């Protein structure tokens, strides 16, 4: 009885820790946490909303947003579909999933230090409750790693493959991480028996995924194949930024691991020197090296893409240094713990509470304005920000007319193609002259503070009603503050 209670106590504390992020993390990270999940789920559940070009091209799987839409429909049945709950409840379930993955990680490693490193990692805390498919992939990968037959490679169990199969269908790049692990499993086990299990489980996951996507899209579609054709062969990812081939080594990993990057480098050197002694860690290091190499060859890179490697980074680093015969005093131990805590506390608080919060706060203000408007009062809105800088109907939860700048890639390979957002920022006044005249002006306009000076004539009939802080470090076409304007005639 006591062991069960002890396990429940650990799990409950992990759930509380992850739930704290639901309410502490008040900032935006990347557009995908809304536009590839909540916005899609909102359209499925309530019948209105905007889908980005990826859904028109059918390169995204509906598996994740479909699951969120079930939550939305359940809320609607009980008349609890308030905007706050629509944005919070998916994050609560995300927190529970991640807490369970943390618990499985602790059961697997049997090391409180590794669990502490995982839980205190600021970037994982920052992302853990966001509605990103990368977060689901990281949690699922962690759970699958705990089920993988590390100790005895001849074990025939392939239960972990159910999780891996669905991850690969929902996010095809998950196959990059799992390809070497599955090859290792097959090559070191009973190949015929394992290949049979792989075929059955793989076919089942494929069939279920195709069924969900085909029903949601309304036509037979294999989204991983479409993803490969458009994103990989078509190099569409290049549109969203290109980085140097060594970006993950010199920027990505230092941000993901923080000070733990140094122990990892030392551990990697030690593992390579003693591969027989550290067999499991050697396999992990090979997977890490393979994945980083593949991702480095792709021009578009982001920190969140390598999040699923975090459990293996921590295991490889800690396990290979654990048996070193180094005597550490209690004072040194406390210093190391303090370094771990404060090196993650600073960036964790800043990025969770301060950096890039304005777009979310502005949408809350806009929602309040629209909800308080009389039935005869116009509520149409024009958002003149970089495309997808704000969430939309998942946060407004009202079928108001909203126009925003788009940035579809040049899928038709048109000559001299420039997307709408780039056309606007190249000459804001000219774009507005071509698209809006006095009798077509919207009730609200939302912009960053770097734009009003360029469209002063357009804004002369508007009154500034809100100015909210967004970031200290604005990127191109972004500003430090988000401004919300309302037409003076509607006051």
TAWO-V213440 format. One record per run of one state. SS is the DSSP state (A for helix, B for strand, O for the rest). FROM is the first residue (numbers start at 1). TO is the last residue. If there is no record, write none. Layout:
# TAWO-V213440
ss->{SS | SS}
from->{FROM | FROM}
to->{TO | TO}
This chain:
# TAWO-V213440
ss->{O | A | O | A | O | A | O | A | O | A | O | A | O | A | O | A | O | A | O | A | O | A | O | A | O | A | O | A | O | A | O | A | O | A | O | A | O | A | O | B | O | A | O | B | O | A | O | A | O | A | O | B | O | A | O | A | B | O | B | A | O}
from->{1 | 2 | 25 | 32 | 47 | 53 | 57 | 63 | 78 | 83 | 110 | 112 | 121 | 122 | 129 | 133 | 148 | 160 | 171 | 174 | 188 | 191 | 218 | 223 | 234 | 236 | 241 | 247 | 258 | 260 | 274 | 279 | 298 | 303 | 323 | 330 | 355 | 358 | 373 | 381 | 385 | 393 | 397 | 402 | 405 | 420 | 427 | 428 | 436 | 438 | 441 | 444 | 449 | 452 | 455 | 458 | 462 | 470 | 481 | 488 | 491}
to->{1 | 24 | 31 | 46 | 52 | 56 | 62 | 77 | 82 | 109 | 111 | 120 | 121 | 128 | 132 | 147 | 159 | 170 | 173 | 187 | 190 | 217 | 222 | 233 | 235 | 240 | 246 | 257 | 259 | 273 | 278 | 297 | 302 | 322 | 329 | 354 | 357 | 372 | 380 | 384 | 392 | 396 | 401 | 404 | 419 | 426 | 427 | 435 | 437 | 440 | 443 | 448 | 451 | 454 | 457 | 461 | 469 | 480 | 487 | 490 | 491}
